[in-house]
Structure formats: structure tokens, C-alpha cells
Amino acid sequence: MELEKGTKVPRSYADACGAAHALDLVGERWALLVIRELMLGPKRFTDLRADLPGISANVLTQRLEGLESAGILTRRKLPPPVSAQVYELTPWGYEAEPIFQELGRWAARSPSHDPRLPLSANSLMLSFRTMIDREKARWLRATIGFRLGRETFVGRLADGDIEIERGDPTGANLIFTGPPTALAAAVYGGVPLAALEAEGALKVEGDRALAERFLTLFPLPEKVETP
């Protein structure tokens, strides 16, 4: 196996620790982010490249091949009239979501974590499933729609949790439309919803009071104190 600059690295830590073997499987640069982008369903190669703008086609191919050989993802061809090849996680691959959630909560406490940086639609949706405050959301029951660039999602709030899947948000109680970074700015960056609407960065349709309340459901954890 080779790094992008051609430097060879060992394929295994040769360590019986489960964490070490996990790094054997997904420790290469971009591997975890490829899994993240497939966590809400299959995608084509071109869609993965678009959602991971810093990755080259060659490296993406290598990561997909490595994750496939490890049994974490698989590829299949969609039936006509689409007839496109997509990549999707195996049932075992989907089991990795709690790992992303715990890793995300832990890393969000870092003083150097900047929620204003770019992020994909998948990343934002997974962050909602991770960061939701179950006490604040306990009595909320609503359907929230998201039109984030070329991707659309439907979220269902109930029993203090949110389930999110890809789908048509038409008919939802509330629909947010705009780039993921704009919605993230409202949820995690403290940017007023009215300001984002005024500059045309975000559009809100439906229950306005629900929209304002929704933005408060995902508090980031306190930053760790450093020496």
C-alpha cells in the first residue's frame, strides 16, 4: 500500500488490540470520511468526489477498493433506466455509526474544533443524529425537511430523538433550503436565522416557531480546558 507521495507503509500494526485492527481497516486518510458519506445510503463515485472535494479520483478509488476488500462496503449496479454503479455500506459497515457519534462528541470538545469550516450534507445530518439534546426534544413531534444542494432529506422528531433519511421533504412541517454550511451556521455558529434569510443563504418554509426551536436542539459540548 502506498501513500499519496509514494511512501510505502505497513498494511497492519500486527497488534491484537481491537482498536489497532480498526486502524488497520479504516486508519488511512479519507477512509472514515468515505464511510461517513455512505452512512445515509449508497452513492455514485462522482457524488462521493463532489462531497469530498479534497480527495483525488485515484485516492478515492484506492479507499473504495480497500474498504470493499475489508467487507465494509460493497458496490452494485442500479437497474435500468439508471444503470449506474453505486457504493454502499454492508450491514457491518452501518454498525460504525456509533463510532462516528462518540468520536464526533469527543472531538467537538477540542478547543481547536471550528464548526464554521465546510461540511457535507451527510455530515450535517449525521451531526444532528449525534448532537440532539434529548431533554429539549422530548415533547417535540414533527417532520423536518432539508433541501441541501442536490441532496434532500426527511427528519422525524419523536420521543427525544431524530431519525433522518434521504427522501422528498414535500409536506413536512418545516423545510430548510440552502447549502449545508448555512444551516450549520444557524445551528452551531449562532448566526440568526433572519440574517441568513436576508442574505439569501437559507430559506425556511413552514412553521416558523418550530424552525427557531429546532435550531436550539443541538448544543455543542463544552470545550476541554487545556493547561
Secondary structure, DSSP 8 states (H G I E B T S, - for coil): -B-TTS-B--S------HHHHHHHHH-STTHHHHHHHHTTS-B-HHHHHHHSTTS-HHHHHHHHHHHHHTTSEEEEE--TTT--EEEEE-HHHHTTHHHHHHHHHHHHTSTT--TTS---HHHHHHHHHHH--TTTTTT--EEEEEEETTEEEEEEEETTEEEEEES--TT-SEEEES-HHHHHHHHTS---HHHHHHTTS-EEEE-HHHHHHHTTS----------
